[in-house]
């Protein structure tokens, strides 16, 4: 059985299959991994040619693919964390009580990942795989830096160097595998090898 939703297209009712967001975002990232690694290698190779125009074009392509990969991979974890919160689950922080809807809207990614999801499943990825979790934290940092891009040197273009260096150094394949491991840790075979 496939879950779907009704959509009215010019008076005609259509049933559209409703994909699970964490899987859809993950697959979007997964589809880019090979091209992303090849693209980064092309950027490094272009430096040998000393052709600035070609290097700039190759870096722009790499940046675009990298951006899509990082945003989709991080979105897959966010969607996964929100999807595993049971309907009647509540979280108390100080004097505030959060229901499922409020947890999804107002509780940070870090609290969901470090406190709420482990409480729901009565086990902790962070405790069991602390070193691996550092890659998820790096993913979050890079995603935030890309989404909330800030100019740090009086509007001079090179103020984005750290963002560019970080995406060149980012551990794409390793992070992809850890995100898969994270979701499968909580829900066995959530992401299967195809």
N, C-alpha and C positions, 0 to 999 in steps of 0.2 A: 504494500500500500504506500502511496506517495501523498504527502500532505500538500495541499494547494489552497489557492484563494481565488475568489471570483473577481473578475475585472470586466467592466463595461466598456466595450470598444464600439463606438458608434451605434449604440442600442443593442449590440449583440453581446451576450454574456459568454465570457471565456473563462475556463479554469486554467490558471497558471500554476505550474509546480512551484512550491515554496522551498527553496534550498535553505539548508541550515547555514547561517552566516559564518560561524567559525570555520566550517569546512570550505565554504566558498572563498573566504579570504585566504585561508591557508593554500588552497589550490591555486589562487591567483599568484601568490608568492612563489609557490613551487614551480609554476610554469615559466618563471623568469630566471631561475637559478643558473641554468647552464649558460644562457645568453649573457647574464650578468657577469659571470666569471670570465667568459671570453671577452666581453666588452672591457672589463677592468684590465685584462692582459693587453688588449689593444691600446689602451691609454698608455701603459708603461712602455710598450713597444714603440709607440709614436714619438716618444721622447728621443729615441735614437736617431730618428729621421730629422729632427730639428725643424720640422715644418709646423709652425705655430698654428696656422689655419686648420690643418688636419688634426692636430692635437686638440685644439679647442672644440672642434666638431665631435671628435671621439669622446672627449670628456663630457660634453653635453648629453650625448647618447647614454653614456655610462651613468651619469647623474640621474637622468630620467628613469632608467630601469632600476637603479638603486633606490630611488625615492619610492617608486611603486612597490618594490619588494619589501622594504622596511615598513612602510605604512600598512600594507596588507598583512604582513606577518604579525605585526603588533596588534592590529585589529582582530586577527584570529584569536589571540589570547583574550583580549577584552570581551569579545563576543562569547567565547567559551566560558569564561568566568561568570558572566551574567546568565548564561543559559543553564548553569548547574545549580543556581540558587532555587531551592524548593519554594513553592507557593506560600507556605506558612512559616518560612524561616524568618527569624527576627535577630537583629544585632543591636546590642546596647553599647553605646559609647557615652561615657559620663552620664548625663541625665537624659540623653536622647535615645529613643527607641526607633530603629529603622526597620520597616518591613521590606519585602522583596523589591518593590518598585523604588523605594527611597534608597535602598542599598545600591541599586543599579545607577541611580541618578547622582547620588551625593557622596558615596564612599569612594575613596581613591583606589586606583589600580593596586597600589602597594598594599593597602589594607585588605582588599579582596584576595590578593594573591598570597599574602603572608598570614592572614588571620581567618578570613571567612571561608574560603574554599577548603583549607585544611580542616577547619571545624566541621564543615559539611561532610567531608569524606573520612574524617578521623585519621588522617595521615597528612604528612607535609612533604611536598616535593623539595622545599627549601632545606629541610632538615636532612632528608635522604640524599639530596644531590646539590649540596651547597655550591660547589664549584661550577656546576652547570648553570645554576640560577644566575650567576654573574653575567652570563651571556644574555639572559632575558633582561637584566637590568641595563646592560649596554644597548640592547635593542630599544628599550624604552627611552633612554637618554638620546639616542640618535634620532628616534622618531620625534621626540619633543623638539630637538634642535632643528629638525627639518620643518615641522609644522609651524613652530613658533620662531621662525627665522628672525634673528635680530642682528642689526648692524652695530658693530662695537668700535668703530673708529671714525666718527664724524663723517659718515656717508662715503667713505673711501671704499671702493669695491673689494679690496683685499681683506676687509674685515671678516669675510666669510671663510677664510683659510682653514680655521679649525674644523668647521663643518665638512669641508672638502677633504681634509686630511683624514678625518674620522671615517668618512664613507669609503675612502681608499683602503684604510686599514681594517675595516669592519670584517668580522669573521662570518661571512654569509652562510656557507655550507654548515659550519658547526652550529650556528644559531638556529638555522632551519631545523636541524636534527634535534636540538634541545627543545624547541617549541613543540615538535611532534612528540617527543618523549614526555614533555610536561602534560599535554592533553591525554596521551595514552596512559600515563601514570594514574590519573584520576578516573578515566573511563577507558577501560581496556579495549583495544582495537578501534578507538574512535577514529583515528586516522590509520588506514590500512595501506600496506604496500600494494601498488597496482602494477 
